[in-house]
Amino acid sequence: MQRNIKESGHLLGVGLDNTDGHKRVTQADRFAIVGGSSETHERMTETVIKTFETLDQRGKTLDQIEQQELAEIIHKNTPGK
């Protein structure tokens, strides 16, 4: 399958609080979430999905955004904030 969209950066989230022994992995075109408790994994996944929605609304990719702006978008899109 050929893609017309220029490939962009990729986000990786790693959860370190897994105590139940489950191996959790969520992958998509632009991100991967690995590990964490059920709650942490779900929060990280929701945060990343909302982060990419915001980037799409702004017409930007990871390659086009400043690190500080990305950090602010991630913080804003973290559930419970």
N, C-alpha and C positions, 0 to 999 in steps of 0.2 A: 504494500500500500504506500503510495507516494503522498507526502504531506506538503502542502503549500506554505505552511507556517514555518518561519525560521526557528530552528531549535534554540531553546533558551536554557538558562541554568536550571538546576534541580535542587529542591530542598530535601534535607534528610532530618528527620526527628528521631531521637533515641530516648526511650523511656527507661529509667534505671530502677524503678520502684516495684518491679514484679516479684511478688512473693508467693504466687499461687502456682508457679511452674508452667503456665501456659505460654506458648510462643506466639506472639501477635505480630503480624506483618500486614500493613496496608500499603499497596502500591498504586500509583497512577502515573500519567504521562509526565507530570512535573514535580512529583514528590514521592517520598517513601517514609513511612512511619514504622519503626521497629521497637518492639518491647514495651515495657511499662505495664502497670496494672490495667485492668479493664477501664477504669475511670480515667486514668492518665492517657491511655492510648486514644480513647474517645475524644478527650479534650484536645489533644494534639492534632488529631485528624480534623476536627471541626475548625480549629484555629487555622490550619493550613488551607483548607478549602475556602474559608472566608477571606483569607489573605489573598489567594489567587483571584477570587471574585473582585476584590478591591483593585488589584493590579489591572485586571481586565477592564474594569470601569474607567480606570485612568489611562488605558491604552498603553500600558507599560509591561515589560517583561522583567525577569530578574536581572538580566544583563543591562537593563536601561535604568535601573533604580539605584539610588545611593543607599549605602548600608544603613545610615541613620533613618532614612525614610522607611526602609523595609522594617527596621526594628520597631518603629512607631506603629506601622500597620499591623504587625504581628501582635504587639501589645494591645492595641485597640480591639483586635479580633479574638483575643483570648477569652473564652467563656468565664463568667464570674468576675470580670473586671468592671 
